[in-house]
Amino acid sequence: MSEKSQFAFGPATGVGSMPGTDAREAAKTVTGTFEGPETGMPHLPELPARGPGADMIGRTAGMLVELFARVEPSGWRIGDRPGRDTKRARSWLGEDLDALEEFTQEYEGPLKVQAVGPWTLAAALELKNGEAALSDPGACRDLAGSLAEGLRAHIEDVRRRVPGAEVVLQLDEPSLVAVLRGQVKSASGYRTHRAVDRQVVEATLRDVIGAHGPDGPVVIHSCAPDVPFALLRRAGAAAISFDFSLLTERDDDVIGEAVEAGTRLLAGVVPGTDGPLSDPAGSVMGVRTLWRRLGLHPGLLTDAVSLTPSCGLAGASPAYARAVLAHCVRAARSLADNPE
């Protein structure tokens, strides 16, 4: 088993986004719920309700090195120089980091930060002609290189602020399956961009994952159906985060192979939008069923699985978001106490 896969992720964590606009309140909620290896892995909250620059694309665009983006009516577009949108994105990220630093004094343990991965970023960012960067292989390479440099700087900043943290990098790739299948629409909407070769996708992910260093654990998150587990594992992901409700039995083989190879599963088992919550044992019933179906030893379950909401919590009410994170901790405890 690799060094990355031995990393202690903790039994539960959040995906990234939270409701509201108060960075201190979000950081307090996350760090108060996930207190470290025993209860769960805290993460840097994202607050997209603040507007452009706090959204996942704008936030990551603000991290890029020597590439800049601005908001157009159609979305985020690459520009020549940093404008107010880039400055706003960087300012909000700084505010979020300040809040996280305040509530992680003396903290030691895993700490997760999130950014959009290179392929979802290429599908979302527009070139000057209005088409997605995905349409230009050279632009994709430049974007991935810029992202890798920006992530190195971001991770170094987090380490300076929280010296006891073992930083985990999460790359959000909700558009990855669409990129692989040629389903990303062109600017006109009348056609789609051609599918990107799987080897190119894998190599680019490997390069960006490498920005975290040889031993830095990286999670790839996708809440879309048909997550390419095998490709992500080959690219070097230490863990894969996904919406558990979207799994089908045809995923069994690749999930079993991933677990046996030491890849951790971050299973999204709790709905991310307001609704009734089941009892904690009910939330993990499907995980236990999957484990039995795969024929894996129950004792390995908590070593291989962390629990999360099904996706980000930006669309939830603040009260529900707090309840969901606490529910993930209780569900993980139920899984540990009764893996069978």
Secondary structure, DSSP 8 states (H G I E B T S, - for coil): --TGGGS---SBB--SB-SSS-HHHHHHHHHHH--BTTTBB-B--B-GGG-TTTSHHHHHHTT-SS-EEEEETTEEEEESS--HHHHHHHHHHHHHHHHHHHTTTT--EEEEEEEE-HHHHHHHSB-TTSSBGGG-HHHHHHHHHHHHHHHHHHHHHHHHHSTTEEEEEEEE-TTHHHHHHT--B-TTSSSB-----HHHHHHHHHHHHGGG-TT--EEEEE-SSS--HHHHHHHT-SEEEEEGGG--GGGHHHHHHHHHTT-EEEEEEE-SSSS----HHHHTHHHHHHHHHHT--GGGHHHHEEEEESS--TTS-HHHHHHHHHHHHHHHHHHHH---
